[in-house]
Amino acid sequence: MKDLDMDDAEWELLDLEWHQGFAFVEGALLVEERARDVYLMLQREGRTPAEQACQAATEQFPASPLVEGEPLWRHRVHRHLLRDARADYYALPRYFARYGYHPLQALPVRVCRGLQSLGHDHWRDQCRAYFCHDYGQEVIDGAQPERLALVHPVPENWPAGSVLFSDGDKVFLGARAIASAEQQVRGTNHPAYQVISGQVCRGGVVLHQKDGSPLPIANPDGFQMLAWRWGTDGHSVIVQAQQGSSIAYEYFYRIDNVDLATFSVLNERYAKDARRAYYLTGKTLRYVGDFRLLNRVQSVFDAGGRILSQSEAADPYFAVDDQFVYCNGTRLRGADGPSFRHLGFDYYADRHRVYRRSKPLDVDVESFVVAQLERGEGNYSPLLVGDRHGPLGSDGVIDDIMLQEWSAYFEAHPQLQDYWWHRLQAPSASTAQALRSIGSGFELGSQVHFHGRPINGLDAGSFKLLDTHLCGDANGLYLIPFHRAETRVPERFSSACADHYRALGGPYLTDGQRVFCHSVFYQVPEPMAKADLASFESCGHGWARDKGAVYYYGARKKPLDPAHTRVMGSYAFTATLMFAAGKPLEVEFSPEEVMVPHPDFLQLGTRKLFCGRRPVSAKRIDLASLEFVAQRYARDKQRFYQYDGYATLSEISAEQYHQALKKAPAGDADSESLAF
């Protein structure tokens, strides 16, 4: 201890327990701070330190950042501060409180003698001042520790990072200097906001508008926060908004001409005065009658889906007035405010229709139900959602698993009659037939079977496979489930008879009335609302056209005139425009020099070569003689190349080239496979 300049009155020696390179103190594991989240996978509950260390070693977690056999001390006052012969460490408080282990942050400097608390997680010793928070300890650079003190008293429950300290020369927020002591600095009624030299700041930064410029505030000294993101300076309302969610850009704006006498904040997103309502993004809503938040219900169900109890709270996204409904600040077209209500989970309804969030559903309002079955110990079944015609999304296609999932609900609700479930309980008059396999997991008999399960709602007499991922019958066209096929049923995307199905080439198909694009094989084909079936043609590699437009994987490409657009491989071009895989390619060219030696490659005479939209260096490629002889192999008069499938042509030897062609599949080695 003497070599470390330690006072034994300030430090206590800890009794460490070591197992396989992992150190424990009082049963809690000490871990490397930089790998702190790795240990979230450690199973701690009911396990000894030795058992925890065994799992950590087996799964190759980083070992404790200490040396076995060396002593470790803990500060008697600052209980998160540890020390050994090599460094001082800060044990992150939040991780121990939540997860029961100590990530150790190695500090860049030693803490000196005389460490004392200034309150609000601020500390000082004889040499420095420190700000200690849930996820680290920081030195307050430039602070004079002996003079550091609170600027003004604040409640004990204020976040430590929002408390102002000063040493007489500078004002500090957390570990940052935000102003000089000569500037007028004061707090507000909200811990995150300050007024510095007549400017309102958040976290020491002047409030700024969306474009980054300072927000003009008429009366900064009168600034106060009202609630959540809404504040005022006594003249206007000042709002903290943001762009994005996972990565958010915060900015502020001002609402003028607000009736402050009647202004009230309803929640984080909505506010109102006597004349208008306001939404967080800056929308102003002229409401009718009484503007209010919708009540959201939270139900507790029993094993039969009966409601045992309900509680209500304000909905964070929906509001209503005496006539209209608002979702995220936008009037919900056609929705009836007086009858609009929350049904549970993500479902809402008025007297006309049911909604999933803001999307109207094609279901029967009167018979629509939403429930969950309690399965003991707080566990619940998946949501049961549907109407008298069937579970939501089934479109009448139902298997035995669905029947079983709903049985307990209908048995517990005898007042519900003439639902799909009741109709399927009637004994079938048809005679069972031997099953005949037709592929893709389907068997035909008196019913259609899919992966061994009888499927109600499919017509066995007309059912057939249409392609690898689609099937149909007299009642419609369906997507064959790809993921979890053993538990799911075909999903209808058209009510047209399967006899009207026709593949149009590539991802395009028709049901005889509309054109669909099936761009993702495990998702239902999307109808192309504006496509003209009579003139529609697939051009290959995702491109298509009709008399009015050019399309790429179903998306309309407005700049391209179908009458003057040529398609070659993944490229489409007119006399002045070039598109690669649906996106514009900025390059000067003349149509006469355009060549596409491979669907992914564009060659402009002997000048330029592109893969997709990326230019490919042609310094060592003789463009005049370049040819692709297989999907992944090319040659010119001097060299051989391999295409990696992305954007690179790599030179290979003649031997590698010929060996690769011998191993390539027969179709791939044939240059005809590159036709487009």
C-alpha positions in Angstrom: 0.0 0.0 0.0 2.8 2.4 0.7 4.1 2.0 -2.8 0.7 3.0 -4.1 0.4 6.1 -1.9 -2.7 4.8 -0.2 -4.2 5.6 3.1 -5.6 2.5 4.8 -8.2 4.7 6.4 -9.6 5.2 2.9 -9.3 1.7 1.4 -10.3 -1.7 2.5 -8.8 -5.0 1.2 -11.3 -7.2 -0.6 -11.5 -11.0 -0.4 -11.6 -12.3 -4.0 -12.8 -15.7 -5.1 -11.1 -17.0 -8.3 -12.4 -19.7 -10.7 -10.8 -20.4 -14.1 -9.6 -16.8 -14.5 -12.7 -15.2 -13.3 -12.8 -13.1 -10.1 -15.8 -12.7 -7.8 -16.3 -10.3 -4.9 -19.1 -11.0 -2.5 -20.5 -13.4 -5.1 -20.5 -10.9 -8.0 -18.4 -11.4 -11.1 -15.8 -8.7 -12.0 -15.6 -8.3 -15.8 -13.9 -6.3 -18.5 -15.9 -3.1 -19.2 -15.3 -3.2 -22.9 -17.0 -6.6 -23.1 -19.7 -5.8 -20.5 -22.7 -6.9 -22.6 -21.3 -10.3 -23.4 -22.0 -11.3 -19.8 -25.7 -10.7 -20.2 -25.8 -14.2 -21.6 -24.4 -15.6 -18.3 -26.9 -17.6 -16.3 -26.5 -16.4 -12.8 -29.8 -17.2 -11.0 -29.3 -20.0 -8.5 -25.7 -20.7 -9.6 -22.5 -20.6 -7.6 -19.5 -18.5 -8.7 -17.8 -21.7 -9.7 -20.7 -22.7 -11.9 -20.9 -19.2 -13.5 -17.1 -19.3 -14.2 -17.5 -22.8 -15.8 -20.1 -21.4 -18.3 -18.0 -18.3 -18.9 -14.9 -20.3 -19.6 -16.8 -22.8 -21.8 -18.3 -20.1 -23.9 -15.0 -18.2 -24.0 -16.1 -15.0 -22.3 -13.3 -12.6 -21.7 -11.6 -13.2 -18.3 -11.6 -10.7 -15.5 -9.2 -7.8 -16.1 -7.3 -8.5 -12.9 -4.3 -10.6 -11.9 -5.0 -13.6 -9.8 -3.1 -13.5 -6.5 -2.7 -9.7 -6.5 -4.6 -7.8 -3.8 -7.6 -5.6 -4.7 -8.9 -2.7 -2.6 -12.2 -0.8 -2.5 -12.7 2.8 -1.4 -14.5 3.0 1.9 -16.6 6.1 0.9 -16.8 5.7 -2.9 -18.0 2.1 -3.0 -17.7 1.8 -6.8 -14.0 2.7 -6.8 -11.5 -0.3 -6.8 -7.7 -0.4 -7.0 -4.9 -2.9 -7.6 -1.2 -2.5 -8.3 -1.8 -1.7 -12.0 -4.8 0.7 -12.1 -7.8 2.2 -10.4 -11.2 0.9 -11.6 -14.7 2.2 -11.7 -17.4 -0.5 -11.3 -20.4 0.6 -13.4 -23.3 0.9 -10.9 -26.2 0.3 -13.4 -24.9 -3.1 -14.4 -24.6 -4.4 -10.9 -28.0 -3.0 -10.0 -29.7 -4.6 -13.0 -27.6 -7.7 -13.8 -25.6 -8.5 -10.7 -22.1 -8.3 -12.1 -19.4 -5.5 -12.1 -18.0 -4.2 -15.4 -14.7 -2.6 -14.4 -13.7 0.6 -16.3 -9.9 1.0 -16.0 -9.3 4.7 -15.2 -6.6 6.7 -17.0 -5.4 8.3 -13.7 -5.1 7.3 -10.1 -7.5 8.8 -7.6 -5.6 10.9 -5.1 -6.0 11.1 -1.3 -8.9 13.0 0.3 -11.6 11.8 -2.1 -15.0 13.3 -1.0 -18.5 13.6 -2.4 -19.9 16.9 -3.6 -23.3 15.3 -4.1 -25.1 14.4 -7.3 -22.4 11.9 -8.3 -19.7 14.6 -8.4 -16.5 13.9 -6.4 -13.2 15.6 -5.8 -9.8 14.8 -4.3 -6.7 16.8 -3.7 -5.8 16.8 -7.5 -9.0 16.6 -9.6 -12.7 16.6 -9.8 -14.8 13.7 -11.2 -18.2 13.0 -12.6 -19.4 9.5 -11.9 -22.5 8.2 -13.7 -24.1 4.8 -14.4 -21.8 4.0 -17.3 -18.5 5.5 -16.4 -16.3 7.9 -14.5 -14.9 11.0 -16.1 -12.4 13.6 -15.1 -13.8 17.1 -15.1 -11.1 18.7 -17.2 -10.0 22.2 -16.2 -12.0 22.2 -12.9 -10.3 23.5 -9.8 -11.4 20.8 -7.3 -11.0 22.8 -4.1 -13.5 25.5 -5.5 -16.0 23.3 -7.2 -19.5 23.7 -5.8 -23.2 23.7 -6.9 -24.4 26.7 -8.8 -27.7 26.5 -7.1 -29.6 23.9 -5.0 -31.6 21.3 -6.9 -33.9 18.4 -5.9 -32.0 15.3 -4.9 -33.9 13.3 -7.6 -32.6 15.4 -10.5 -30.4 13.5 -13.0 -26.7 14.0 -11.9 -25.8 14.9 -15.5 -28.1 17.9 -15.4 -26.8 19.5 -12.3 -24.7 22.7 -12.7 -21.4 23.0 -10.8 -18.9 25.9 -10.9 -15.4 26.5 -9.7 -15.6 30.3 -10.0 -14.0 30.3 -13.4 -16.2 27.9 -15.4 -19.6 26.3 -15.2 -19.8 22.6 -15.7 -22.6 20.2 -16.8 -21.5 16.7 -16.1 -17.9 16.6 -17.1 -18.2 19.4 -19.7 -17.5 23.1 -19.3 -20.5 24.9 -20.9 -19.9 28.5 -19.9 -17.6 30.8 -18.1 -18.5 32.0 -14.6 -18.8 35.5 -15.9 -21.8 34.5 -18.1 -25.2 34.5 -16.5 -26.2 30.8 -16.1 -29.3 29.6 -14.4 -31.3 26.4 -14.3 -35.0 26.1 -15.2 -37.8 24.0 -13.8 -36.6 21.1 -16.0 -33.2 19.5 -15.3 -32.3 19.2 -19.0 -32.7 23.0 -19.8 -30.6 26.0 -18.8 -30.5 29.7 -19.7 -27.0 30.8 -20.6 -26.4 34.5 -21.4 -30.0 35.1 -22.4 -30.2 31.9 -24.6 -32.2 28.8 -23.7 -30.1 25.7 -23.9 -30.6 21.9 -23.6 -27.6 20.2 -22.1 -25.6 23.3 -22.6 -26.4 23.6 -26.3 -28.5 26.5 -27.6 -31.9 25.3 -28.9 -31.8 25.0 -32.6 -34.3 24.6 -35.4 -34.5 21.8 -38.0 -31.9 23.5 -40.2 -29.4 23.9 -37.3 -29.9 27.6 -36.8 -30.7 29.0 -33.3 -34.4 29.1 -32.4 -35.5 32.7 -31.8 -37.1 33.0 -28.3 -38.7 36.3 -27.4 -38.4 35.9 -23.6 -35.7 33.4 -22.6 -35.8 34.5 -18.9 -39.4 33.4 -18.8 -38.7 29.9 -20.3 -40.2 26.9 -18.5 -41.1 23.4 -19.5 -44.8 22.6 -19.2 -44.7 18.8 -19.6 -42.9 16.2 -21.6 -41.6 18.0 -24.8 -43.7 21.1 -24.5 -42.4 24.4 -23.0 -43.1 28.1 -23.2 -41.4 31.5 -22.8 -44.7 33.2 -21.8 -45.3 34.3 -25.4 -45.1 31.2 -27.6 -45.1 27.4 -27.1 -41.6 25.8 -27.7 -41.6 22.2 -28.7 -38.8 19.6 -28.8 -39.3 17.4 -31.9 -37.2 14.8 -33.6 -36.5 13.2 -36.9 -36.1 9.4 -36.9 -36.5 6.9 -34.1 -33.6 4.5 -33.8 -31.2 7.3 -34.8 -32.9 10.5 -33.8 -32.1 14.1 -34.7 -33.6 16.5 -32.1 -34.6 20.0 -33.0 -37.0 22.7 -31.7 -39.7 24.8 -33.2 -42.0 27.6 -31.9 -45.8 27.8 -32.1 -47.0 31.4 -32.1 -50.5 32.8 -31.6 -51.3 30.1 -29.0 -54.0 30.8 -26.4 -51.7 30.2 -23.4 -54.5 30.8 -21.0 -56.3 27.6 -22.2 -53.2 25.7 -23.5 -52.8 22.3 -22.0 -50.5 19.4 -22.7 -52.3 16.1 -23.2 -49.3 13.8 -23.6 -45.9 13.7 -25.2 -47.4 14.0 -28.7 -50.6 16.1 -28.3 -51.5 19.5 -26.8 -54.4 21.8 -27.3 -55.9 25.2 -26.5 -59.4 26.5 -26.9 -59.1 26.9 -30.7 -56.7 24.2 -32.0 -54.9 21.0 -31.2 -51.2 20.5 -31.8 -49.2 17.5 -32.7 -45.5 17.0 -31.9 -44.3 17.2 -35.5 -45.7 20.7 -36.0 -49.1 19.8 -37.3 -52.0 22.1 -36.3 -55.5 20.4 -36.0 -58.8 22.3 -36.2 -61.0 20.1 -34.0 -64.7 19.9 -33.6 -66.2 20.1 -30.1 -64.0 18.5 -27.4 -60.6 17.3 -28.4 -59.4 14.4 -26.1 -57.1 11.4 -26.0 -58.7 8.1 -26.7 -58.9 5.7 -23.8 -56.8 2.5 -24.3 -57.9 -0.7 -22.6 -55.7 -3.3 -21.0 -57.5 -6.6 -20.4 -56.7 -9.6 -18.2 -58.0 -12.9 -19.6 -58.7 -16.3 -18.2 -58.0 -19.7 -19.9 -61.1 -19.3 -22.0 -60.4 -15.8 -23.2 -63.0 -14.3 -20.8 -62.2 -10.8 -19.5 -61.5 -10.9 -15.8 -60.6 -7.2 -15.5 -59.8 -4.1 -17.5 -57.9 -1.0 -16.9 -57.8 2.2 -19.0 -55.1 4.7 -19.8 -54.7 7.5 -22.4 -53.6 6.2 -25.8 -50.2 7.6 -26.8 -51.1 7.9 -30.5 -54.9 8.3 -31.0 -57.1 11.3 -30.2 -60.8 12.0 -31.0 -63.1 14.9 -31.1 -66.9 15.1 -31.5 -66.6 14.1 -35.2 -63.2 12.9 -36.2 -60.4 10.5 -35.2 -56.7 11.4 -35.3 -53.7 9.0 -35.4 -50.2 10.4 -35.1 -51.6 13.8 -35.7 -53.3 12.9 -39.0 -57.1 12.7 -39.4 -58.1 9.1 -40.0 -60.2 9.3 -43.2 -63.7 8.0 -42.8 -63.4 7.1 -39.0 -66.2 8.2 -36.7 -65.0 10.0 -33.6 -68.0 9.5 -31.3 -68.0 5.7 -31.8 -64.3 5.1 -32.1 -62.9 2.8 -29.4 -59.9 0.7 -28.6 -60.7 -3.1 -28.6 -57.4 -4.3 -27.2 -53.8 -4.7 -28.4 -53.4 -3.0 -31.8 -57.1 -3.1 -32.8 -59.6 -0.3 -32.9 -63.2 0.1 -34.2 -66.0 2.5 -34.9 -69.5 1.8 -35.9 -68.4 1.2 -39.5 -65.2 -0.7 -39.5 -62.3 -2.3 -37.6 -58.7 -1.0 -37.7 -55.3 -2.4 -37.0 -53.6 0.7 -35.8 -54.7 3.1 -38.6 -55.3 0.5 -41.3 -58.9 -0.4 -42.0 -59.6 -4.1 -42.1 -62.0 -6.0 -44.3 -63.9 -7.7 -41.5 -67.4 -7.8 -39.9 -67.5 -5.1 -37.2 -70.3 -6.7 -35.2 -68.7 -10.2 -34.9 -65.1 -9.1 -34.5 -63.2 -10.4 -31.4 -59.8 -9.9 -29.9 -58.6 -12.2 -27.0 -55.8 -14.1 -25.4 -56.0 -17.4 -23.5 -54.2 -17.5 -20.1 -51.9 -20.5 -19.9 -50.8 -20.3 -16.3 -48.0 -18.5 -14.6 -48.6 -15.4 -16.5 -48.2 -17.0 -19.9 -50.6 -16.3 -22.7 -51.5 -17.9 -26.1 -50.9 -16.0 -29.3 -53.6 -13.4 -30.0 -56.9 -14.7 -31.2 -58.3 -12.2 -33.7 -61.1 -12.7 -36.2 -64.8 -12.4 -37.1 -67.6 -14.8 -37.9 -65.9 -15.7 -41.2 -62.6 -16.8 -39.9 -59.4 -15.8 -38.1 -57.9 -12.6 -39.3 -55.8 -13.1 -42.4 -56.9 -16.7 -42.9 -59.4 -15.7 -45.7 -61.3 -18.9 -44.9 -58.3 -21.2 -45.2 -58.1 -23.0 -41.8 -56.3 -26.0 -40.5 -56.7 -28.1 -37.4 -54.2 -26.1 -35.4 -56.4 -23.0 -35.8 -59.4 -25.0 -34.7 -57.7 -26.2 -31.6 -56.4 -22.7 -30.7 -59.9 -21.2 -30.9 -61.8 -24.1 -29.3 -61.3 -23.0 -25.7 -62.5 -19.5 -26.6 -65.7 -20.5 -28.3 -66.5 -23.2 -25.6 -66.2 -20.4 -23.0 -68.4 -18.0 -25.1 -71.6 -20.0 -25.8 -73.4 -16.7 -26.6 -71.4 -16.5 -29.9 -73.1 -18.5 -32.6 -72.8 -19.1 -36.3 -69.0 -18.4 -36.4 -66.7 -20.3 -38.7 -65.7 -22.5 -35.8 -69.3 -23.7 -35.3 -69.7 -24.5 -38.9 -66.6 -26.7 -38.9 -67.9 -28.7 -36.0 -70.7 -30.2 -38.1 -69.8 -33.8 -39.2 -68.6 -34.0 -42.8 -70.9 -36.0 -45.1 -68.1 -36.7 -47.5 -66.4 -40.0 -47.6 -62.7 -40.0 -46.8 -60.5 -40.7 -49.9 -57.0 -42.0 -50.2 -54.5 -39.1 -50.3 -52.5 -38.5 -53.4 -49.3 -36.4 -53.1 -48.9 -33.6 -55.7 -45.7 -32.1 -54.3 -44.6 -29.1 -52.2 -46.1 -30.7 -49.1 -49.7 -31.1 -50.5 -51.8 -34.2 -50.7 -55.3 -34.4 -52.2 -58.2 -36.5 -51.1 -61.7 -35.4 -50.0 -59.8 -32.4 -48.6 -56.5 -30.7 -49.3 -53.8 -31.7 -46.9 -50.7 -29.6 -46.3 -47.8 -31.2 -44.4 -50.1 -33.8 -43.0 -52.8 -31.4 -41.9 -56.3 -31.2 -43.5 -56.9 -27.6 -44.6 -60.5 -26.3 -44.5 -61.4 -23.7 -47.1 -59.4 -25.1 -50.0 -61.3 -26.9 -52.8 -59.7 -30.3 -53.3 -61.5 -30.9 -56.7 -59.9 -27.8 -58.4 -56.7 -27.4 -56.3 -53.4 -27.4 -58.1 -49.8 -26.1 -57.9 -49.1 -23.1 -60.1 -45.4 -22.8 -59.6 -42.8 -23.4 -56.9 -44.3 -20.9 -54.5 -47.9 -20.5 -55.6 -51.0 -22.6 -55.7 -54.7 -22.1 -56.5 -58.2 -23.5 -56.7 -61.6 -22.4 -57.9 -61.8 -19.9 -55.1 -58.5 -18.1 -55.4 -54.7 -17.9 -55.8 -52.5 -18.6 -52.7 -48.9 -18.2 -51.5 -47.4 -21.5 -50.3 -45.8 -20.9 -46.9 -42.1 -21.1 -46.9 -41.1 -20.4 -43.3 -42.7 -22.6 -40.7 -44.7 -24.4 -43.4 -45.6 -27.2 -41.0 -47.7 -24.8 -38.9 -49.0 -22.3 -41.5 -51.6 -22.4 -44.2 -51.6 -21.0 -47.8 -52.3 -17.3 -47.9 -54.9 -16.0 -50.5 -53.8 -13.0 -52.6 -56.5 -13.2 -55.3 -60.1 -14.5 -55.4 -59.7 -15.4 -59.1 -60.0 -19.0 -60.2 -56.7 -20.8 -60.6 -57.5 -21.4 -64.3 -57.1 -17.7 -64.9 -53.5 -17.7 -63.5 -50.8 -17.0 -66.1 -47.1 -16.5 -65.5 -45.9 -13.4 -67.5 -42.2 -14.0 -67.1 -39.8 -13.1 -64.3 -41.5 -12.0 -61.1 -44.8 -11.1 -62.9 -48.1 -12.9 -63.1 -51.7 -12.3 -63.7 -55.0 -13.6 -62.3 -56.8 -12.7 -65.5 -57.7 -9.3 -64.2 -54.7 -7.7 -62.6 -50.9 -7.9 -62.9 -49.0 -8.9 -59.8 -45.3 -8.7 -59.0 -43.9 -11.5 -56.9 -40.5 -10.0 -56.1 -40.0 -11.8 -52.7 -40.8 -15.5 -53.0 -41.9 -15.9 -49.4 -44.2 -12.9 -49.5 -47.6 -12.6 -51.3 -47.4 -11.1 -54.8 -48.3 -7.4 -54.8 -50.9 -6.1 -57.3 -49.7 -3.5 -59.7 -52.7 -1.2 -59.6 -51.9 0.9 -62.7 -50.5 -1.8 -64.9 -52.3 -2.5 -68.2 -52.7 -6.2 -68.6 -53.5 -6.2 -72.3 -50.2 -4.5 -73.2 -48.0 -5.8 -70.3 -44.8 -7.6 -71.1 -41.9 -8.8 -69.0 -38.5 -7.7 -70.4 -36.3 -9.9 -68.1 -34.2 -9.3 -65.0 -37.1 -7.5 -63.2 -37.9 -5.1 -66.0 -41.3 -4.9 -67.6 -43.4 -2.4 -69.6 -47.0 -1.7 -70.8 -48.3 1.0 -73.0 -48.1 3.6 -70.2 -45.0 2.9 -68.1 -41.8 1.0 -67.6 -41.4 -1.0 -64.3 -38.6 -2.5 -62.3 -39.8 -5.3 -59.9 -43.2 -3.7 -59.9 -42.1 -0.1 -59.2 -43.0 2.4 -61.9 -40.0 4.3 -63.4 -41.6 7.6 -64.5 -38.6 9.0 -66.4 -38.6 6.1 -68.8 -41.0 6.3 -71.8 -42.0 2.7 -72.7 -42.2 3.5 -76.4 -38.5 4.6 -76.5 -36.9 2.4 -73.8 -34.7 -0.5 -74.6 -33.9 -3.2 -72.0 -30.7 -5.2 -72.0 -30.0 -7.4 -69.1 -30.4 -5.4 -65.9 -30.1 -2.1 -67.8 -32.8 0.0 -69.4 -32.1 3.1 -71.4 -33.5 5.7 -73.7 -31.5 8.1 -75.9 -30.5 10.2 -72.9 -31.3 8.2 -69.7 -29.5 5.1 -68.4 -30.9 2.9 -65.5 -29.2 0.0 -63.8 -31.3 -2.4 -61.7 -34.0 0.2 -61.4 -31.8 3.2 -60.4 -30.4 6.0 -62.5 -26.8 5.7 -63.8 -25.2 9.1 -64.4 -23.0 8.5 -67.4 -22.6 10.1 -70.8 -23.3 7.7 -73.6 -24.8 7.3 -77.1 -27.3 4.4 -77.7 -25.1 3.1 -80.5 -22.2 2.2 -78.2 -24.3 0.4 -75.5 -23.4 -3.2 -75.1 -24.3 -5.6 -72.3 -22.0 -8.6 -72.5 -23.5 -10.0 -69.3 -26.8 -9.1 -67.6 -24.8 -7.3 -64.8 -22.3 -5.5 -67.0 -22.7 -2.4 -69.2 -20.0 -1.7 -71.8 -19.9 1.6 -73.6 -17.9 0.8 -76.7 -14.2 0.6 -75.7 -14.5 3.5 -73.3 -16.1 2.3 -70.1 -17.2 -0.8 -68.2 -19.8 -0.9 -65.4 -21.0 -3.6 -63.1 -24.4 -2.4 -61.9 -23.8 1.2 -61.3 -20.2 0.8 -60.3 -17.4 1.6 -62.7 -15.0 -1.3 -63.3 -11.4 -0.4 -64.1 -10.6 -1.5 -67.7 -6.9 -0.7 -67.6 -6.0 -4.4 -68.0 -9.1 -5.5 -69.9 -9.3 -5.4 -73.7 -12.9 -4.2 -74.1 -12.9 -4.8 -77.8 -12.6 -8.5 -77.3 -14.2 -9.0 -73.9 -16.8 -11.8 -73.8 -18.5 -13.7 -71.0 -18.5 -17.4 -71.6 -20.3 -18.3 -68.4 -22.2 -16.6 -65.6 -19.0 -16.2 -63.6 -16.2 -16.3 -66.2 -15.0 -14.0 -69.0 -12.1 -13.6 -71.3 -10.5 -11.2 -73.8 -7.8 -11.9 -76.4 -5.1 -11.8 -73.7 -6.5 -12.7 -70.3 -9.1 -14.7 -68.3 -11.3 -13.3 -65.6 -13.6 -14.5 -62.7 -16.7 -12.5 -61.7 -17.4 -12.5 -58.0 -21.1 -11.9 -58.4 -20.9 -8.4 -57.0 -18.7 -5.9 -58.8 -15.2 -7.4 -59.3 -13.6 -9.0 -62.3 -10.4 -10.7 -61.0 -7.7 -12.0 -63.4 -7.1 -15.7 -63.2 -4.7 -18.0 -65.0 -5.6 -20.0 -68.1 -5.4 -23.2 -66.1 -7.8 -21.9 -63.4 -10.2 -20.7 -66.1 -10.3 -24.0 -68.0 -10.6 -26.0 -64.7 -13.5 -23.8 -63.6 -15.4 -24.2 -66.8 -15.1 -28.0 -66.5 -16.5 -27.9 -63.0 -19.2 -25.4 -63.8 -22.8 -26.7 -64.3 -23.6 -27.6 -67.9 -26.0 -24.6 -68.3 -23.6 -22.2 -66.7 -20.7 -23.2 -68.9 -22.7 -22.5 -72.0 -22.6 -19.0 -73.3 -26.3 -19.3 -74.3 -27.1 -19.2 -70.6 -26.3 -15.5 -70.7 -29.1 -14.7 -73.2 -31.4 -11.9 -72.1 
